[in-house]
Amino acid sequence: MRAELIAEATHIVREAEALGATHFYALVSGGKDSITAAHVVNSIRPLDGVLFIDTTIGLSETRRFVEAFCRARGWPLTILDAKR
């Protein structure tokens, strides 16, 4: 099943490129699903960056985790403050 999901993700990325997409970003919440999705897309083609929305109602450790996670991988991180 894993190979099928990666093949499907590859197809989606390639289709987006064929339609003219030139930049790819991952929306990361800090949970395992969004982290996995970011890794999968980055394995298909390098991510141009990661977006994290700080809702200010979650744990501050989550934001710090996402910052460290992106820094360790060299992924540019943009943090949006939901209160602005």
N, CA, C and O atoms as a GROMACS GRO file, in nm:
protein
  336
    1MET      N    1   0.082  -0.120   0.000
    1MET     CA    2   0.000   0.000   0.000
    1MET      C    3   0.086   0.126   0.000
    1MET      O    4   0.053   0.223  -0.068
    2ARG      N    5   0.196   0.125   0.075
    2ARG     CA    6   0.283   0.243   0.084
    2ARG      C    7   0.332   0.284  -0.054
    2ARG      O    8   0.330   0.403  -0.087
    3ALA      N    9   0.377   0.189  -0.135
    3ALA     CA   10   0.428   0.219  -0.269
    3ALA      C   11   0.318   0.280  -0.356
    3ALA      O   12   0.345   0.370  -0.435
    4GLU      N   13   0.198   0.233  -0.340
    4GLU     CA   14   0.085   0.289  -0.417
    4GLU      C   15   0.059   0.434  -0.378
    4GLU      O   16   0.032   0.518  -0.464
    5LEU      N   17   0.067   0.465  -0.250
    5LEU     CA   18   0.044   0.601  -0.204
    5LEU      C   19   0.154   0.696  -0.252
    5LEU      O   20   0.126   0.810  -0.290
    6ILE      N   21   0.277   0.650  -0.250
    6ILE     CA   22   0.388   0.732  -0.298
    6ILE      C   23   0.375   0.752  -0.449
    6ILE      O   24   0.402   0.861  -0.500
    7ALA      N   25   0.335   0.649  -0.521
    7ALA     CA   26   0.313   0.661  -0.666
    7ALA      C   27   0.202   0.761  -0.694
    7ALA      O   28   0.213   0.841  -0.787
    8GLU      N   29   0.098   0.758  -0.615
    8GLU     CA   30  -0.013   0.854  -0.634
    8GLU      C   31   0.033   0.997  -0.604
    8GLU      O   32  -0.001   1.090  -0.678
    9ALA      N   33   0.111   1.013  -0.497
    9ALA     CA   34   0.164   1.146  -0.465
    9ALA      C   35   0.256   1.196  -0.576
    9ALA      O   36   0.252   1.314  -0.612
   10THR      N   37   0.338   1.108  -0.630
   10THR     CA   38   0.427   1.144  -0.740
   10THR      C   39   0.346   1.189  -0.861
   10THR      O   40   0.380   1.288  -0.926
   11HIS      N   41   0.241   1.116  -0.891
   11HIS     CA   42   0.154   1.152  -1.004
   11HIS      C   43   0.093   1.291  -0.983
   11HIS      O   44   0.088   1.371  -1.077
   12ILE      N   45   0.048   1.319  -0.864
   12ILE     CA   46  -0.014   1.449  -0.834
   12ILE      C   47   0.088   1.562  -0.849
   12ILE      O   48   0.057   1.666  -0.908
   13VAL      N   49   0.208   1.542  -0.798
   13VAL     CA   50   0.312   1.645  -0.810
   13VAL      C   51   0.348   1.666  -0.956
   13VAL      O   52   0.358   1.780  -1.002
   14ARG      N   53   0.369   1.558  -1.030
   14ARG     CA   54   0.405   1.570  -1.172
   14ARG      C   55   0.293   1.637  -1.253
   14ARG      O   56   0.320   1.716  -1.344
   15GLU      N   57   0.170   1.606  -1.220
   15GLU     CA   58   0.056   1.669  -1.287
   15GLU      C   59   0.054   1.820  -1.259
   15GLU      O   60   0.030   1.901  -1.348
   16ALA      N   61   0.079   1.856  -1.134
   16ALA     CA   62   0.083   1.998  -1.098
   16ALA      C   63   0.196   2.069  -1.174
   16ALA      O   64   0.178   2.182  -1.221
   17GLU      N   65   0.311   2.004  -1.186
   17GLU     CA   66   0.422   2.062  -1.261
   17GLU      C   67   0.384   2.079  -1.409
   17GLU      O   68   0.415   2.181  -1.470
   18ALA      N   69   0.317   1.979  -1.464
   18ALA     CA   70   0.274   1.986  -1.604
   18ALA      C   71   0.176   2.101  -1.627
   18ALA      O   72   0.168   2.155  -1.738
   19LEU      N   73   0.102   2.137  -1.524
   19LEU     CA   74   0.007   2.248  -1.533
   19LEU      C   75   0.073   2.382  -1.504
   19LEU      O   76   0.007   2.486  -1.505
   20GLY      N   77   0.203   2.380  -1.478
   20GLY     CA   78   0.276   2.504  -1.459
   20GLY      C   79   0.320   2.536  -1.318
   20GLY      O   80   0.381   2.641  -1.296
   21ALA      N   81   0.290   2.451  -1.221
   21ALA     CA   82   0.333   2.478  -1.083
   21ALA      C   83   0.485   2.473  -1.076
   21ALA      O   84   0.548   2.380  -1.126
   22THR      N   85   0.543   2.573  -1.014
   22THR     CA   86   0.689   2.580  -1.002
   22THR      C   87   0.737   2.585  -0.858
   22THR      O   88   0.856   2.568  -0.831
   23HIS      N   89   0.646   2.607  -0.766
   23HIS     CA   90   0.682   2.613  -0.624
   23HIS      C   91   0.592   2.518  -0.546
   23HIS      O   92   0.471   2.510  -0.570
   24PHE      N   93   0.652   2.447  -0.453
   24PHE     CA   94   0.578   2.351  -0.372
   24PHE      C   95   0.607   2.375  -0.224
   24PHE      O   96   0.722   2.381  -0.181
   25TYR      N   97   0.500   2.389  -0.149
   25TYR     CA   98   0.508   2.416  -0.006
   25TYR      C   99   0.429   2.310   0.069
   25TYR      O  100   0.333   2.253   0.017
   26ALA      N  101   0.470   2.285   0.191
   26ALA     CA  102   0.396   2.193   0.278
   26ALA      C  103   0.334   2.274   0.391
   26ALA      O  104   0.399   2.359   0.451
   27LEU      N  105   0.210   2.246   0.419
   27LEU     CA  106   0.142   2.305   0.535
   27LEU      C  107   0.158   2.204   0.648
   27LEU      O  108   0.102   2.095   0.644
   28VAL      N  109   0.236   2.241   0.749
   28VAL     CA  110   0.271   2.148   0.856
   28VAL      C  111   0.211   2.194   0.988
   28VAL      O  112   0.227   2.309   1.029
   29SER      N  113   0.140   2.102   1.053
   29SER     CA  114   0.079   2.132   1.182
   29SER      C  115   0.167   2.087   1.298
   29SER      O  116   0.148   2.129   1.412
   30GLY      N  117   0.263   2.000   1.267
   30GLY     CA  118   0.348   1.943   1.371
   30GLY      C  119   0.311   1.800   1.402
   30GLY      O  120   0.382   1.731   1.475
   31GLY      N  121   0.200   1.754   1.345
   31GLY     CA  122   0.156   1.616   1.366
   31GLY      C  123   0.219   1.521   1.266
   31GLY      O  124   0.280   1.564   1.168
   32LYS      N  125   0.202   1.392   1.291
   32LYS     CA  126   0.269   1.291   1.208
   32LYS      C  127   0.218   1.290   1.063
   32LYS      O  128   0.296   1.261   0.972
   33ASP      N  129   0.092   1.320   1.040
   33ASP     CA  130   0.040   1.317   0.904
   33ASP      C  131   0.100   1.427   0.817
   33ASP      O  132   0.144   1.400   0.705
   34SER      N  133   0.104   1.549   0.867
   34SER     CA  134   0.158   1.659   0.785
   34SER      C  135   0.309   1.647   0.771
   34SER      O  136   0.365   1.685   0.668
   35ILE      N  137   0.376   1.595   0.873
   35ILE     CA  138   0.521   1.572   0.866
   35ILE      C  139   0.550   1.468   0.757
   35ILE      O  140   0.642   1.485   0.678
   36THR      N  141   0.472   1.361   0.755
   36THR     CA  142   0.490   1.256   0.655
   36THR      C  143   0.463   1.310   0.515
   36THR      O  144   0.539   1.282   0.422
   37ALA      N  145   0.358   1.388   0.499
   37ALA     CA  146   0.326   1.445   0.369
   37ALA      C  147   0.440   1.535   0.320
   37ALA      O  148   0.475   1.532   0.203
   38ALA      N  149   0.496   1.614   0.409
   38ALA     CA  150   0.608   1.700   0.371
   38ALA      C  151   0.727   1.617   0.325
   38ALA      O  152   0.791   1.649   0.224
   39HIS      N  153   0.758   1.510   0.397
   39HIS     CA  154   0.869   1.422   0.359
   39HIS      C  155   0.844   1.358   0.222
   39HIS      O  156   0.935   1.350   0.139
   40VAL      N  157   0.722   1.314   0.199
   40VAL     CA  158   0.690   1.248   0.072
   40VAL      C  159   0.708   1.345  -0.044
   40VAL      O  160   0.774   1.313  -0.142
   41VAL      N  161   0.649   1.464  -0.033
   41VAL     CA  162   0.662   1.561  -0.142
   41VAL      C  163   0.809   1.598  -0.161
   41VAL      O  164   0.856   1.608  -0.274
   42ASN      N  165   0.881   1.619  -0.052
   42ASN     CA  166   1.022   1.656  -0.063
   42ASN      C  167   1.106   1.544  -0.128
   42ASN      O  168   1.209   1.572  -0.189
   43SER      N  169   1.062   1.420  -0.116
   43SER     CA  170   1.134   1.310  -0.181
   43SER      C  171   1.106   1.306  -0.330
   43SER      O  172   1.183   1.248  -0.406
   44ILE      N  173   0.997   1.368  -0.373
   44ILE     CA  174   0.961   1.373  -0.514
   44ILE      C  175   1.029   1.492  -0.581
   44ILE      O  176   1.083   1.481  -0.691
   45ARG      N  177   1.026   1.605  -0.513
   45ARG     CA  178   1.094   1.725  -0.560
   45ARG      C  179   1.115   1.814  -0.437
   45ARG      O  180   1.032   1.814  -0.346
   46PRO      N  181   1.224   1.889  -0.433
   46PRO     CA  182   1.253   1.968  -0.313
   46PRO      C  183   1.141   2.067  -0.280
   46PRO      O  184   1.088   2.135  -0.368
   47LEU      N  185   1.109   2.074  -0.153
   47LEU     CA  186   1.012   2.173  -0.107
   47LEU      C  187   1.072   2.312  -0.116
   47LEU      O  188   1.191   2.331  -0.091
   48ASP      N  189   0.989   2.408  -0.152
   48ASP     CA  190   1.033   2.547  -0.152
   48ASP      C  191   1.016   2.609  -0.014
   48ASP      O  192   1.072   2.715   0.014
   49GLY      N  193   0.939   2.545   0.070
   49GLY     CA  194   0.921   2.594   0.205
   49GLY      C  195   0.808   2.523   0.277
   49GLY      O  196   0.736   2.440   0.220
   50VAL      N  197   0.795   2.559   0.403
   50VAL     CA  198   0.693   2.502   0.490
   50VAL      C  199   0.616   2.617   0.552
   50VAL      O  200   0.673   2.720   0.588
   51LEU      N  201   0.487   2.598   0.566
   51LEU     CA  202   0.400   2.696   0.629
   51LEU      C  203   0.343   2.636   0.757
   51LEU      O  204   0.291   2.524   0.756
   52PHE      N  205   0.353   2.710   0.865
   52PHE     CA  206   0.296   2.670   0.993
   52PHE      C  207   0.207   2.782   1.041
   52PHE      O  208   0.249   2.898   1.044
   53ILE      N  209   0.085   2.750   1.078
   53ILE     CA  210  -0.008   2.850   1.130
   53ILE      C  211  -0.013   2.837   1.281
   53ILE      O  212  -0.058   2.736   1.335
   54ASP      N  213   0.034   2.940   1.348
   54ASP     CA  214   0.034   2.942   1.494
   54ASP      C  215  -0.101   2.995   1.540
   54ASP      O  216  -0.126   3.116   1.538
   55THR      N  217  -0.187   2.904   1.582
   55THR     CA  218  -0.321   2.942   1.624
   55THR      C  219  -0.322   3.005   1.763
   55THR      O  220  -0.422   3.064   1.805
   56THR      N  221  -0.213   2.993   1.832
   56THR     CA  222  -0.194   3.041   1.970
   56THR      C  223  -0.278   2.965   2.072
   56THR      O  224  -0.279   3.001   2.190
   57ILE      N  225  -0.349   2.862   2.029
   57ILE     CA  226  -0.426   2.782   2.125
   57ILE      C  227  -0.361   2.645   2.146
   57ILE      O  228  -0.404   2.568   2.232
   58GLY      N  229  -0.258   2.615   2.068
   58GLY     CA  230  -0.187   2.488   2.081
   58GLY      C  231  -0.071   2.500   2.178
   58GLY      O  232  -0.049   2.606   2.238
   59LEU      N  233   0.001   2.392   2.191
   59LEU     CA  234   0.118   2.391   2.278
   59LEU      C  235   0.233   2.468   2.214
   59LEU      O  236   0.257   2.456   2.094
   60SER      N  237   0.304   2.546   2.294
   60SER     CA  238   0.419   2.620   2.240
   60SER      C  239   0.529   2.524   2.196
   60SER      O  240   0.611   2.558   2.111
   61GLU      N  241   0.531   2.404   2.254
   61GLU     CA  242   0.629   2.303   2.214
   61GLU      C  243   0.610   2.261   2.069
   61GLU      O  244   0.706   2.224   2.003
   62THR      N  245   0.486   2.267   2.019
   62THR     CA  246   0.460   2.230   1.881
   62THR      C  247   0.531   2.326   1.787
   62THR      O  248   0.596   2.284   1.691
   63ARG      N  249   0.518   2.453   1.812
   63ARG     CA  250   0.585   2.553   1.729
   63ARG      C  251   0.736   2.532   1.733
   63ARG      O  252   0.802   2.534   1.629
   64ARG      N  253   0.791   2.511   1.851
   64ARG     CA  254   0.935   2.489   1.863
   64ARG      C  255   0.978   2.363   1.790
   64ARG      O  256   1.085   2.360   1.728
   65PHE      N  257   0.896   2.258   1.796
   65PHE     CA  258   0.926   2.135   1.723
   65PHE      C  259   0.932   2.160   1.573
   65PHE      O  260   1.025   2.116   1.506
   66VAL      N  261   0.831   2.230   1.520
   66VAL     CA  262   0.827   2.258   1.375
   66VAL      C  263   0.947   2.343   1.335
   66VAL      O  264   1.007   2.320   1.230
   67GLU      N  265   0.982   2.441   1.416
   67GLU     CA  266   1.099   2.524   1.386
   67GLU      C  267   1.226   2.440   1.379
   67GLU      O  268   1.304   2.453   1.285
   68ALA      N  269   1.246   2.354   1.478
   68ALA     CA  270   1.365   2.268   1.481
   68ALA      C  271   1.363   2.166   1.367
   68ALA      O  272   1.466   2.140   1.305
   69PHE      N  273   1.247   2.111   1.340
   69PHE     CA  274   1.230   2.012   1.234
   69PHE      C  275   1.271   2.072   1.098
   69PHE      O  276   1.346   2.010   1.023
   70CYS      N  277   1.221   2.189   1.068
   70CYS     CA  278   1.252   2.254   0.940
   70CYS      C  279   1.398   2.298   0.934
   70CYS      O  280   1.464   2.284   0.830
   71ARG      N  281   1.448   2.350   1.044
   71ARG     CA  282   1.588   2.393   1.048
   71ARG      C  283   1.682   2.275   1.020
   71ARG      O  284   1.779   2.289   0.946
   72ALA      N  285   1.652   2.159   1.079
   72ALA     CA  286   1.735   2.040   1.061
   72ALA      C  287   1.736   1.991   0.917
   72ALA      O  288   1.832   1.928   0.873
   73ARG      N  289   1.632   2.021   0.843
   73ARG     CA  290   1.621   1.976   0.704
   73ARG      C  291   1.653   2.085   0.603
   73ARG      O  292   1.654   2.061   0.482
   74GLY      N  293   1.679   2.204   0.653
   74GLY     CA  294   1.711   2.316   0.565
   74GLY      C  295   1.590   2.367   0.488
   74GLY      O  296   1.605   2.427   0.381
   75TRP      N  297   1.471   2.343   0.541
   75TRP     CA  298   1.349   2.388   0.476
   75TRP      C  299   1.312   2.527   0.527
   75TRP      O  300   1.300   2.547   0.648
   76PRO      N  301   1.295   2.624   0.437
   76PRO     CA  302   1.250   2.756   0.480
   76PRO      C  303   1.112   2.746   0.548
   76PRO      O  304   1.022   2.678   0.498
   77LEU      N  305   1.098   2.813   0.660
   77LEU     CA  306   0.973   2.807   0.736
   77LEU      C  307   0.911   2.945   0.744
   77LEU      O  308   0.977   3.044   0.777
   78THR      N  309   0.782   2.951   0.714
   78THR     CA  310   0.702   3.072   0.732
   78THR      C  311   0.599   3.042   0.839
   78THR      O  312   0.525   2.944   0.829
   79ILE      N  313   0.594   3.126   0.941
   79ILE     CA  314   0.497   3.108   1.048
   79ILE      C  315   0.394   3.221   1.038
   79ILE      O  316   0.430   3.339   1.041
   80LEU      N  317   0.269   3.184   1.027
   80LEU     CA  318   0.161   3.282   1.026
   80LEU      C  319   0.097   3.285   1.164
   80LEU      O  320   0.063   3.181   1.220
   81ASP      N  321   0.080   3.402   1.216
   81ASP     CA  322   0.015   3.422   1.345
   81ASP      C  323  -0.134   3.439   1.319
   81ASP      O  324  -0.175   3.537   1.256
   82ALA      N  325  -0.215   3.347   1.367
   82ALA     CA  326  -0.359   3.350   1.341
   82ALA      C  327  -0.428   3.470   1.403
   82ALA      O  328  -0.539   3.504   1.363
   83LYS      N  329  -0.367   3.535   1.499
   83LYS     CA  330  -0.429   3.648   1.566
   83LYS      C  331  -0.408   3.779   1.490
   83LYS      O  332  -0.465   3.881   1.528
   84ARG      N  333  -0.328   3.779   1.386
   84ARG     CA  334  -0.302   3.901   1.310
   84ARG      C  335  -0.400   3.917   1.199
   84ARG      O  336  -0.394   4.014   1.125
   0.00000   0.00000   0.00000
